[in-house]
Amino acid sequence: MEPIIKHTGNTGVVPRVNVDTDQIIPKQFLKRVERTGFGQFLFFDWRFLANGKDNPDFELNQSHAKDASILIADHNFGCGSSREHAPWALQDYGFRVIIAPSFADIFYNNCFKNGILPIRLDEEQVYKLMENGKDEVYEVTVDLQNQNITDENGFEASFEIDPYWKEMLLKGWDEISLTLQYEDKIGQYEEKMNV
């Protein structure tokens, strides 16, 4: 996975509570076995009209939110089913960081496992970010090493992260990569045990 150390990017705002994984990636698109190719279906029912054209009212279709790599969301983002396709779709669309007051637990952990940094901030801080990014291009910098978020106008917030997941994201490791760090020891054990 690509490491996340310090990421500066445009924000996209989805100010809706209880966004579930079926809204993030509807069930009819879960036919792929690869992790890629889901971004085109992200928020499908909100992004597109019945005729297949972009829904001009959906927040991420606004011109200022194009190419956003940091998603600003509301409470309980990622609730519903435990489908891992939800972070796959968000990552494939281009999001590297999601900032919200709260996340569903399984979704929150699936983000880390798939190279997305989910950040919990106080509601007041999240709503400030939403306000700044709802109508115009709004860039923020997320510094994982120092665990803070800044913008050019003086916004600053710090965030907490489990040290294990911080190291995994900083190094760009997934759980397989972590296991491979012990390949020599695994080989020595197998040789000793005559496996």
Helices and strands as residue ranges (DSSP letters): E 6-14, H 21-24, G 27-29, G 39-41, H 44-47, G 59-61, G 63-65, E 70-73, H 85-93, E 97-100, H 105-113, E 117-120, H 123-133, E 139-143, E 148-150, E 156-158, H 163-171, H 175-180, H 183-192
